[in-house]
Amino acid sequence: MKGYAYYKPSSFEEIWQLQADCKDVYYIAGGTDLMTRIKARRLQPKTLISLRAIPGINEIHGNKSVYIGATTTITELIRNPILHEKARILVEAGRRLGSVQIRNLATIGGNLCNASPCADTATPLLVLDAKINARGPAGPRELKLAEFFKNPGECALLSVEVLDSICFEAPSRDALMLFMKKGRVCMDLAVVSLAMLIEHDGPICKKARLAAGSVAPYPMRLAQVEEWLEGRELTTEQIDGAARLASKTVKPISDVRATEQYRRHMVGVYVKRGLEKVLERCAT
């Protein structure tokens, strides 16, 4: 493994100066993915800039609007009382991410910026209609998370930008939120994952948000399924139709972890299971 320069600035201004002065710069927070690639010689950066000492970007705060700092670790996310109250789906997804050791280091910002199709925090944030707050030398910039992922390993951040925080409006207290994940073994990457947020008035679906992971080049919203559900009564036939549509609209591949056909099947299974829980709630 080749050597590299390592800096730990304490302000964004220091970051911009280092960015201008140094070559081949990579930002690092938890480093659970980046250091693995460096040690395997798949990546050989000349400069690493740590974000750990930047004040304010490891905090969670808010009420109606919730803000999560980019360097918040997955363990901090799991333990946070605001998220337990406002967005428990994100807590559940965090609990399924890797091992305890990984969760203690890995950050929510890193999980998103890696732009992996199977990023565990991405699908819950997609159904929460989350936005990304980026910061660069030219100033702050906000964009929708649904527009953040471009291709595997590629996100919409500019090379000089840093992910500052993630924000979303707290959903209705009555919303049903579910996170489902299929891996081959414990602590495995997702073969398929699905996040679901449903607001309903009795059996009528008022709002539907669904997002799937590991079934496309990036975590994706199931927009056609949402349109199919919203404003309609949740019947057995309607649920079966939503499951079939989900299986049809995803774009999975076959790889060493699962086949395309299996991924399509499991997305439909998870959609059906989640919507059936809504019907169960309506019956009680």
C-alpha positions, 0 to 999 in steps of 0.5 A: 500500500502506497503512502498518502498525505492525511489531513484533519481540518477543523473548518470548511475553509481549511478543507477548501484550501487543502482541496486547492493545494493538494492532488488526488483528494478523497474525503474520509469519515468512517473509512469502512469502505474507502480503507478497504479499497486502499488496502486492496490496492483498488484505490491509491489516493495521494491525499485523504482529508478527514471530516471528523473534526468539522463541527456541527456535521455529526449532530441530529436535530429538528422537530417538524424538519429533521436534520442529520449531520453527514458524519453521524455514525450508524450507531449514533443514528440507531440510538438517537431519540429523535429518529426513534420518534420521527423516523423509526424506519431509518433506525431499523435500517441502521440495525441491519447494516453490517456488524457492531464494529462497522456501525460504530465507524460507518457514517450515514454520509459515507453510506450515501456518497458511496452510491452503492445500489444496496446502501441500507440507509438510502431506501428509508431516506428515499421514502422520507423524501429526503434532501441532501445539503452539500457544501463547496467553495461556491456555497451551499447547495440542496438537491433531492436524494432521488436525484443524488444517485447517478450510477454505481459508485457515482453520486451528484456531488461535485469533486470539490463538494462535501456532504453536509447533512440530510434533511426531511419532513417528519412523516405523519405519526399515523404513517406505516413505515417498514424496512425489509432486507434479504441477505444471504447470511447475517451481516451480508449486503442486501440481495434485495431491500425495500422501504415503504411509507404508507399514509392511509384513511381506513383502507384508502391509500392517501400517500405511498412511498416505496423504494428498493435497493439492489435491484437497479444501478442505484437505490430507486423509488418505485414511482409507478407502484406509488401512482398505482396505490395512491387514492385507491382502496387497498384490496387484495386485488389492488395489492397483488397488482402493486406486487406484480408492477413492482416486479416488472418495473425494477431493473436487477441484474444477476450476480454472485449473490442472486439472480435477476429473477429472484430479485424481481420475485422478492421485490414483489413479495416485500411489496405484498407483505408490507401492504398486507400489514396496512390491511391488518391495521385497518381490520383492528 
